[in-house]
Every structure is written in structure tokens, then in C-alpha cells.
Amino acid sequence: MPIEFTATPPAWSYDDYWNELRAMEIELPQHSQEFQPLMQFLEKLQPCNLVEVGTREGGSLFMLSRIMPPGSTIISVDLPGMAWGRKDSGVRKQRIAERLRADGFTVHLVERDSSLPETAAEVSQLLDGAPIEALFLDGDHAFDGVLADFRNYQPLMKEHAPIFFHDIAQAPHLPKVEVHYLWRVLKTLAPYLEFVVAPHWGQGIGIVLNTGLAAGFDLKTR
Ligand SMILES: C[S@@+](CC[C@H](N)C(=O)[O-])C[C@H]1O[C@@H](n2cnc3c(N)ncnc32)[C@H](O)[C@@H]1O
């Protein structure tokens, strides 16, 4: 069932934030007409923590942090140079982390393979066992990889908390992006929302609420 959500004009400027990123020479591989509505959705929920799997230079982490409550905890799980990554992204990611700390956030950069159970255990430890209130999955986009991330972090989440997926669109020229195989199952199980500007060109953001997912979820292959 689709989540009812009407985006009203925000009190902040997406372009101003994006310009700040540009000035720091940090890339933002997101479509503004998909990412701004995501920020507006998240702003209404006021989560006190955010876990992002797949950070690269920190563009999406910075943008999402702009609407997080002051003093909240932000955890990035990202290993530079893995799928859709670059070995040299760590320096810029550190710079974003320092900026967010200066803004008053508690920031942890977990540089480990996100799909391993011990990585999820470290995230849980960093949160002192508190449940994840918002989860952004934008790491490995292969079916097995995104499924492993979902299975690893979903059990740590607060009931009804949102899980965001990037690249839910099935684009013919991007066969390695397989998030859609998982997305099309998840959206049958729990309330969901999609921001997809140009399905055939790829990208697209999907949000699903963490309710009934574990019990109803039995996907083993695509
Ligand atoms: C698409 S980029 C993230 C983009 C970022 N969310 C943004 O919008 O600015 C994916 C990142 O996930 C990392 N990654 C991919 N698979 C991973 C894995 N199994 N464990 C940890 N990091 C991984 C890559 O190295 C890369 O930095």
C-alpha cells in the first residue's frame, strides 16, 4: 500500500546545500527531484539516528544530515573501492564527517564490508543497542549484495522506521543494477513510497516502512 505523503515547500533550499557540497568538491550522485522529496519525507519523521550503507564521498550523507535533528547520530558503513565505489573516496568522506561533527552530530565511519554480520554488530554497538530509526541502502547494487544489506540491518530497526533504497528503477542500459528485484517484492509487503523521475534512465528512490517485513520476507533468489 502506498504511503500517503504530500511534499510541501521546505523551509530550506536544496540548491543551497548542493552548492555547499560543490564548494567542498564533493559529488552528489542523486537526482534532485528524487532526493529532495526524500529529505522532505525524512524531515517529518525527525529520526534521532541514521545509518547509511554506501557513502563514497559523503554527498548523500551531508544532504540527509541537513534535515536530521540537532545532535543526532549518523553512521556511515562504507568501504572505499567496493562496488560503485572508488579507492580514493575516503579523504573526502572524512572531510564530510569532520564537517558534520563540527555541526554537532555524532558521526561514526565504519569502514568494513557492509554485508558481514560483524559489521551490523558494530553498528548496533555504536548505537548502544538503540534501534536504527532511518536506514539508507546505497552500497552494493547487485541482487545478492543489496539483499545481504537488507537482511543485515533490517533486524536492527525500529518498528515502522523507514528504509530507503537508491536505484530501484530497472534501466535496460544498467543491467548490473539489480535493486529492483528486491524492491518489487518489498513493496508488496509493507507501506511504500517511490520517487522515480525517469524510470528508463535509472536511479529512483524507494522508501518502505519496517513493518511485517521479516515475517513476510522469504526471497532467496531473484
Ligand atoms: C553508489 S556509492 C554511494 C553514493 C552515496 N550514497 C551518495 O549518494 O553520495 C556506493 C558506495 O558503497 C560502497 N560499497 C559497495 N559495496 C560495499 C560493501 N559490501 N561494503 C561496504 N561498502 C560498499 C562503495 O565502495 C561506494 O563507496
PDBQT file of the ligand as one rigid body, heavy atoms in Angstrom, charges set to zero:
ROOT
HETATM    1  C1  LIG A 301      26.805   4.364  -5.070  1.00  0.00    +0.000 C 
HETATM    2  S1  LIG A 301      28.134   4.701  -3.992  1.00  0.00    +0.000 S 
HETATM    3  C2  LIG A 301      27.336   5.629  -2.691  1.00  0.00    +0.000 C 
HETATM    4  C3  LIG A 301      26.903   7.001  -3.087  1.00  0.00    +0.000 C 
HETATM    5  C4  LIG A 301      26.438   7.876  -1.959  1.00  0.00    +0.000 C 
HETATM    6  N1  LIG A 301      25.328   7.258  -1.234  1.00  0.00    +0.000 N 
HETATM    7  C5  LIG A 301      25.996   9.229  -2.423  1.00  0.00    +0.000 C 
HETATM    8  O1  LIG A 301      24.865   9.370  -2.914  1.00  0.00    +0.000 OA
HETATM    9  O2  LIG A 301      26.778  10.194  -2.304  1.00  0.00    +0.000 OA
HETATM   10  C6  LIG A 301      28.378   3.124  -3.243  1.00  0.00    +0.000 C 
HETATM   11  C7  LIG A 301      29.434   3.059  -2.139  1.00  0.00    +0.000 C 
HETATM   12  O3  LIG A 301      29.235   1.820  -1.436  1.00  0.00    +0.000 OA
HETATM   13  C8  LIG A 301      30.489   1.190  -1.233  1.00  0.00    +0.000 C 
HETATM   14  N2  LIG A 301      30.232  -0.265  -1.135  1.00  0.00    +0.000 N 
HETATM   15  C9  LIG A 301      29.761  -1.093  -2.092  1.00  0.00    +0.000 A 
HETATM   16  N3  LIG A 301      29.664  -2.340  -1.627  1.00  0.00    +0.000 NA
HETATM   17  C10 LIG A 301      30.077  -2.305  -0.330  1.00  0.00    +0.000 A 
HETATM   18  C11 LIG A 301      30.213  -3.283   0.704  1.00  0.00    +0.000 A 
HETATM   19  N4  LIG A 301      29.877  -4.576   0.507  1.00  0.00    +0.000 N 
HETATM   20  N5  LIG A 301      30.656  -2.885   1.905  1.00  0.00    +0.000 NA
HETATM   21  C12 LIG A 301      30.980  -1.585   2.145  1.00  0.00    +0.000 A 
HETATM   22  N6  LIG A 301      30.897  -0.602   1.202  1.00  0.00    +0.000 NA
HETATM   23  C13 LIG A 301      30.445  -0.977  -0.015  1.00  0.00    +0.000 A 
HETATM   24  C14 LIG A 301      31.325   1.590  -2.440  1.00  0.00    +0.000 C 
HETATM   25  O4  LIG A 301      32.716   1.464  -2.213  1.00  0.00    +0.000 OA
HETATM   26  C15 LIG A 301      30.872   3.049  -2.637  1.00  0.00    +0.000 C 
HETATM   27  O5  LIG A 301      31.658   3.903  -1.848  1.00  0.00    +0.000 OA
ENDROOT
TORSDOF 0
